[in-house]
Amino acid sequence: MTEMTIPPRHPKLAQLNKVVALGGGHGLGRVLSSLSFLKERLTGVVATTDNGGSTGRIRYQHGGIAWGDLRNCLTQITIKPTIASALFEYRFAGQGELSGHNLGNLILKALEDMKIRPLDGLNLVRDLLHVRVGLMPMSESPVHLASHLANGETIVGEVSIDALDVVPQSLSLTPNVTATPEVLEELSQAELIILGPGSFFTSIMPNLLLDEVAQAIQTSHAKVIFIDNIGKEHGVAGSLSLNDRVQWIENRIGLMRLNGIITHLDETSETPYYITTLRKDLQAEDVYYRHDRYKLSKAINDIYALL
């Protein structure tokens, strides 16, 4: 197969010069890996509000942005396993101070502490791992997710928000940070913008809470699609219907701005008339709640053809 050969199952995606996917962690990584044949024509924009696990400990003790989801995505789009990629994914065991920490998180944090711009640090690691797909943090400034409840209470931090037993009235970012400038440039050039899959409140919504990102999507000429989770999400977001999730998204990017939805066969809700909805069997054989990469890339190609 030559350098420029595109798999024949993606005739519509093969015509695109720029695809931008927004999300966080496992869900976004799955999309990026399924579309990795696009190489430099694909860019992932990653939420940086995580405060759990190794990432949370690093942020609590040393500050900085959340690196965990960025590292996760890098790992998933690394084509050929190498010693460098294994090193980047190494997690310390034992009972000491390093126990549970991921070396990739520590490397990225070290680059940040060396006053290297986060995007430049990411690009350095991408070169090390021979990753050609673009990857950017939604913001290069430290930020947390905040949830505002009906009783007037504000809950800060993804871990605490995941533990809520009531749906928040609204979400915000604290402090009010700016988007990475290159993210806005990528969105302005995009022909297809993908939201999800992933944790709705803590992976998908944080990107859209950046006013500049929401406005860039709203004014973009790109088709915008939302990829739904295969199974019901754990936590309070799992109580949202598909149309509830659509409303949350539209509250940020504008009414009728969402063009398409990819969801699973069991989701039978009637979606708004202006949204093209594609229902497919997307389950991976190895992990039932994750999307199969081949099926997902085919579904994205198919829905774009319908739009």
QUIZI-V49418 format. One record per pair of residues at least 24 apart in sequence whose C-alpha atoms are under 10 Angstrom apart, sorted by the first residue. I is the first residue (numbers start at 1). GAP is how many residues later the second one is. Records with the same first field share a line. If there is no record, write none. Layout:
I->GAP  GAP
//
This chain:
3->34
4->33  34
5->32
6->31  32
7->30
9->285  288  289  292  293
10->25  27  287  288  289  290  291  292  295
11->287  290  291  294
12->286  288  289  290  291  292  293  294
13->25  178  179  284  285  287  288  289  291  292
14->24  27  287
15->176
16->25  26  174  175  176
17->24  25  172  173  174  175
18->24  25  168  169  170  171  172  173  174  175  204
19->24  25  167  168  170  171  172  173  174  175  203  204
20->24  25  114  115  163  166  167  168  169  170  171  172  173  174  175  202  204
21->24  25  114  166  169  171  172  173  174  175  176  203  204  205
22->24  25  114  115  116  171  172  173  174  175  181  182  183  184  185  186  204
23->24  25  46  115  171  172  173  174  175  176  177  179  180  181  182  183  184  185
24->24  25  26  44  45  46  48  49  113  114  171  172  173  174  175  176  178  179  180  181  182  183
25->25  43  44  45  46  47  48  49  51  172  173  174  177  178
26->43  44  46  47  50  171  172  173  177  264
27->42  45  46  168  169  170  171  172  176  177  200  201  202  263  264
28->41  42  44  45  48  166  167  168  169  170  175  176
29->40  41  42  43  44  45  46  47  48  167  168  169
30->42  43  46  47  166  167  168  260  261  262  263  266  267
31->42  45  46  163  164  165  166  196  260  261  262  265  266  269
32->41  42  44  45  101  102  103  261  265
33->40  41  42  43  44  45  46  100  260  261  264
34->42  43  257  258  259  260  261  262  263  264  266
35->42  98  258  259  261  262  263  265  266
36->40  41  42  43  95  96  97  98  261
37->95  96
38->94  95
39->38  92  93  94  95
40->91  92  93  94  95
41->91  92  93  145  149
42->90  91  92  93  144  148  150
43->89  90  91  92  93  140  143  144  147  150
44->26  29  30  89  90  91  92  93  94  139  142  149  150
45->25  28  89  90  91  92  93  94  135  138  141  142  150  162
46->24  25  27  89  90  91  92  93  137  157  158  160  161
47->89  90  91  92  96  98  155  156  157  158  159  160  161
48->88  89  90  91  92  93  94  95  96  97  154  155  158  159
49->89  90  93  94  95  96  97  108  109  124  125  153  154  157  158
50->93  94  95  107  108  109  152  153  156
51->92  93  94  105  106  107  108  109
52->105  106  107  108
53->47  48  49  106
54->37  44  45  46  47  48  49  51  52
55->46  47  50  51  54
56->101  102  103
57->43  44
58->43  47  48  51
59->50  83
62->47  51
63->46  50  79  80
64->45  48  49  54  76  77  78  79
65->43  44  47  53  72  74  75  76  77  78  79
66->39  42  43  71  73  74  75  76  77  78
67->37  38  39  40  41  42  45  51  55  70
68->34  36  37  38  40
69->36  68  134
70->34  35  38  52  65  66  67
71->31  32  33  34  36  37  51  54  64
72->32  33
73->62
74->30  48  51  52  55  57  59  60  61
75->29  51  54  56
76->55
77->49  52  53  54  55  56  57  58
78->48  51  52  53  54  55
79->50  51  52  53
80->49  50  51
81->48
82->47  48
83->46
84->41  44  45  46
85->40  43  44  45
86->43
88->37  41
112->28
118->62
119->61  63
134->52
135->48
136->44  45  46  47  50
137->42  43  45  46  70
138->39  40  41  42  43  44  45  46  68  69  70  72  75
139->38  39  40  41  42  43  44  68  71
140->37  38  39  40  41
141->34  35  36  37  38  39
142->32  33  34  35
143->30  31  32  33  34  35  63
144->28  29  30  31  32  33  62
145->26  27  28  29  30  56  57  60  61  64
146->24  25  26  27  28  29  56  60
147->24  25  26  54
148->24
157->45
158->43  44  45
159->43
161->40  41  74  75  76
162->37  39  40  72  73  74  75
163->71  72  73
164->71  72  73
165->70  71  72  74
166->69  70  71  73
167->34  68  69  70  71  72  73
168->33  68  69
170->31  78
171->30  31  34  35  38  77
172->33  34  36  37  38
173->33  34  36  37
176->33  34  35
177->32  33  34
178->32  33  34  35
179->28  31  32  33  34
180->32  33
181->31  32
183->29  30  33
184->28  29  30  31  32  33
185->31
186->30
187->26  29  30  32  33  34  35
188->25  28  29  31  32  33  34
189->31  32  33
190->27  30  31  32  33  34
191->29  30  31  32  33
192->28  29  30  31  32  33  108  112
193->24  27  28  29  30  31  32  33  65  66
194->28  29  30  31  32  33  64  66  67  106
195->29  30  31  32  33  54  63  66
196->29  30  31  32  33  66
197->29  30  31  32  33  65  66  93  94
198->29  30  31  32  35  92
199->29  30  34  35  36  38  39
200->28  29  33  36  37  38  40  45  48  49
201->34  35  36  44  47
202->35
204->45
205->40  43  44  47
208->40  41  42  43  44  45
209->40  43  44
210->42
211->41  42
213->39  40
214->35  36  37  38  39  40
215->37  38  39
216->37
217->35  36  37  40  41
218->32  34  35  36  37  38  39  40
219->34  35  38
220->37
222->35  37
223->34  35  36  37  81  84
224->29  33  34  35  36  37  51  80  83
225->32  33  34  35  36  37  50  51  52  75  78  79  82
226->32  33  34  35  36  37  51  74
227->33  34  35  36  37  51  69  72  73
228->33  34  35  36  39  51
229->33  34  35  53  60  61  62
230->32  33  34  35  36  37  50  51  52  53  54  58  59  60  61
231->32  33  35  36  52  57  58  59
232->57
233->56
241->26  28
242->25  26  27  28  29
243->26  27  28  29
246->25  26  29
259->44  45  48
260->40  43  44  46  47
261->39  42
262->34  37  38  40  41
263->36
264->27
275->32
276->27  28  30  31
277->26  29
278->24  25  28
279->24
//
